[in-house]
Amino acid sequence: MERAFKKRKLNGLELKNVFIKAATYEGMYDDGLPNKDLLNHHVDLAKGNVALTTISYGAVSPEGRTFSGQIYIHDRTIREFGLIADKVHEAGGKISIQLTHCGYFSKNKEFKRPLAPSRRFNAYGFFSGIPFSKAMTASDMQRVSEDFAIAAAKLQSAGFDAVELHMGHGYLLSQFLSPRTNKRKDAYGGPVAGRARYPLEVLKNIREKVGGDFPVLVKINMSDGLRNGFNIEDCRYMAVELEKAACSALILSGGFTSITPFYLLRGDVPLMGMIRNGTSLPEKITMALFGPLIIKKYRFEPNFFLAQAKEIRKVTKMPLVYLGGVDSREGIREILDEGFDFIALGRPLIHDPYFLKKLETNEIEKTGCNRCNECIVEMDRGGIRCTIND
């Protein structure tokens, strides 16, 4: 375990150990602005010995929000984010933020035609009167790419140590990568080289704005977890191309939020809480009637993405961040033995932000998180929290 707590370099950034707090949507905001709970959440993680903590879902433009009132990156939020960065630094940590755009996965009533690679039915927004997406034009794509790059540059100026470009989980860039959602007939569709073109252009645009030394991590699926989706072969191709495009580190993940949300999470499906969180009566009724049929449950196993992640380790030398089911000293040792450079943790740190400090001092051997996933429900009930260790 000693090697896990040794300093590591990420581009020019020195991290105090290998541990990154995975971006898990916090739901901590007031009228679209980060609140004190968000600040305290990430300061506690830094105090708990997380090397790099990641604020989740920083929408790069107003229409990039999944719902109105969600945080997006603009001058007012930048001031609040800058304060969070300062406090995390004071607590001994480094900070990143996830840059993303929802694409068609939206129930934001301010935008009746959400952008996507192709026109597509939007089940998530159906009860909000947003049943279909709009296929992006060349000008749409150029504008959104610029939104990503400008957001990254603003956050760099505000004192952030890194940014994470979200190409996974069924959001916009993932929608371009997945053959399930990208039906374009132009140069941005078809085989994986075409589907990868726009996400790679966005990364290039960001890199040009922030320079070569600033860490830009990319989160990507190894599999969408669905038929005819982005798969491990596609991910191998992307890993090679992302390394050429000066990606600082690749965070390996999986799942498609709008179709296979628990492919990433594993464990219990908190259906009753999800029903309570429905934003309309028809949505709640639909979830109650059909939720058990359409929301697939995946059994939790420690290090559940390891077999897939090892396939990506074979094709690239760039730093890889392992994510998925790390919950113990033994699990951490296994990941490092397999040649991964960093480890991202989600639920163990939601359960206890001091999990790593306790591991390092031999106070505990593994997390107390039981994978009930009730913390996911709490995202929409005032902010993410562990319901068994509140």
ABEGO torsion letter per residue (X at the ends): XAAAABBBBBEABBBABABBBBBBBAGBBBGGBBBAAAAAAAAAAAAAGBABBBBBGBBABAAABABBGBBBBBAAAAAAAAAAAAAAAAAGBBBBBBBBBAEABBABAABABBBBABBBBBAAAAAAGBABBBBBBAAAAAAAAAAAAAAAAAAAAAGBABBBBBABGGBAAAAAABAAABABABAABEBAAAAAAAAAAAAAAAAAAAEAABBBBBBBBABAGBBGBBBAAAAAAAAAAAAAAGBABBBBBBEBAAABAAAAAEEBBBAAAAAAABABAAAAAAAAAAAAAABBBBBBBBGAAAAAAAAAAAABABBBBBBGGBABAAAAAAAAAAGBABBBBBAAAAABAAAAAAAAAGABABBABAGAGAAAAAAAAGEBBBAABX
